[in-house]
Amino acid sequence: FNYYSIQQETSLMKLGNKSKYIVNYYGSYFSRKTNTLWLILEYCASGSTIDLMLSMNRTFTEIEISTIMENVLHGLILIHSMNLIHRDIKGANILLSEDGYAKLGDFGVGIKLSNGSDYRKSKKDSPYWMSPQVVKNKNYDMKTDIWSLGITCVELCNGEPPFSDLNPKNVMEKIAKFPPNIKS
């Protein structure tokens, strides 16, 4: 495993200790016997929004989506106030706690804007949720998380993100050329 990327992810996950809208990180354990790194995180009893949607055998209602999005936006306010970009917001990375909070998780590709830079220019998130700026390899900032959040709303409403019937390369071509085809 890449020690630097794990160290970066765990430092971002520690934000959960400052917000009820981000999954709490408690520590790590490395097993030399199995050469495995274990991350100790808050248990979110309902799993991800996608897990819950599958177990309910239905998509979310508008009211349920708005509640989830309100919670995620609170988490994003903290992340963005610290000059961080999550870069992988999607239903699978929004976990639901036993006490009813939707929490951002999986900071594996999250980054901090550095040296006073307002933009990044690398592709690290999931293609179906990528903003056009990321797909086109143009400068992007925290607004890319808002794009991904919008695509996540579509995912929770329709059961899948736009263009989910296409392979990732074709999705990136579509996003670069056309806005998502959102079902009503």
N, C-alpha and C positions, 0 to 999 in steps of 0.2 A: 504494500500500500504506500501511498505518497504521504509521508509524515507531515509535510508542509500543508497539504490540503486538509488533512484531518485536524491539524492544529488550528487552521483557519476556521473550519466548520465548528469545532467545539467552542472557539472564542465567540463566534456569532450566536451559537446556541445558548450561551450564558445570558443572553438578553432575556431569555424566558424567566430568569430569576427576578427580572425587573418589571414584568408585565404578565398579566393573566391571559394575554392573547397570543403568547408565544410558548411553545412547548418547553418546559423546564428541563435543564441539563443538570445532572447531579454529579457526574464524574465519568471516568473511563477506567477500564481495566484491560491490560494487555497480557494475554496468556502466552508465555514463551513455549509452553508445551505444544499448543496447537497453532502458534503463530497467528493468533486471532485478536483483534481489538474489539472490545465490548464497550458500547456507549450506554451509560445508565441515564435514561430519560424518564420523564413523567409518564405515567400510564394514562392513556386516553382511552377509556373504556369502550367508547363507541367506534373506535378506529377512525379511518379517514371518511370524508364526506362520500367518497366513492364506495367504500365498504358499506356504509349505512344505506346508500341508495340501492346497492345490490341486495342487501338483506331485506329492505322494505319492498323490493321488487317494483319500485316506482321512482320517478324523478322528484325533485323537491318542488314545493309550491313557491309562489312569489314571496309570500311572507317568510317562509323558511329560508329562502335564498337571501332575502334582505337582512335577516338576523345574522346569518353566517357572514355576509359581506360586511356588516357593521363591525363585527368582532375582528375580522381580518384587517379592516381599515385601521382600527385602533392599534393593531400590531404593526402595520406598515407605517403609521405615524411615528412610532418609536424608532423603527429601523431607519426610515428616511431622515429623521431628525439627527441621526448619528452618521449621516452621509453614507449609508449602506444601501445596496440593491440586493434583493432576494434572488432574482433571476430565474426562479423556477416555481412560480405560483401556479398551482393547478389543484384540482379536487383531491388528488392523491396526497398532496402535501398540506392539506388543511385537516387537522385532527380534531375530534370532538371529545371533550372531557365529560366526566361523569356529572359534573356540576353545571353542564349546559353551555360551556364556552367553546367556540370555534377557535382553534389555535394554529398559528403558522408553525410548520415544522420543516425539516429537511433543508438545511442551509449549506448543503454540499457544494453548490455553485454560487453562493452568495459572495459578494465582493464589496470592498470599501473603495469609494472614489479616493484616489490618493493624490498627494502633492497639489491640493487645491483644484484638481481637475474636476470639471463638471460633467465629463462624458467618459464612456468606455467604448471599446470597439472590438468585442470578441463575442463569439457564439458559444454559449455554455448551457443554455436552458433547453427545455423540451420543444421540439419544432412546432407542434400543434398550437402552442401557447406563445410562440415568439412574436414580438412586435415587428412591423415592417422594417424599422430601423435596424434591428438586430439581423434580420434575414438579409438585408441589403448590405450588411457590414458597414453601416454608417455609425457615426457617433450616437450614443444613446445615454440616457440618464435614468433617474428613478421613475420617469413616466413609463418606462417599459414594463414595470411591475403593474401599473394601472391597466395597461393593455392586457396583460396576462390575467389580471383580475376580471376584466370584462369577458374574456374568453372563458374563464372559469364559470362565470354566471351562465353563459350559454351552455356549458357542459352540465351544470347542475340542473338546468331547465330541460335540456334535450337528451341528457344521458351520455353525451359525447361532445367533444369540441368540434368546431367547423372543420371540414375536410378530413374527418377521421376515416373516411373510406379510401383515402390515398396514402401512398407510402411517404415517409418523412421528406424525401428529396422533392417529390412532386408538391407536397404541402408548402415547402419553402418557396418554390417557384410561384405557386398560386398566391401566397401571402404577399410576395414581392410585386405581383401584377394586379391583384384584385382584392377588394375588401372581402372579409368572410361572408359566406352565404348563410345567413342566420335564418333558421326555420322560425315561423311564427306560431 
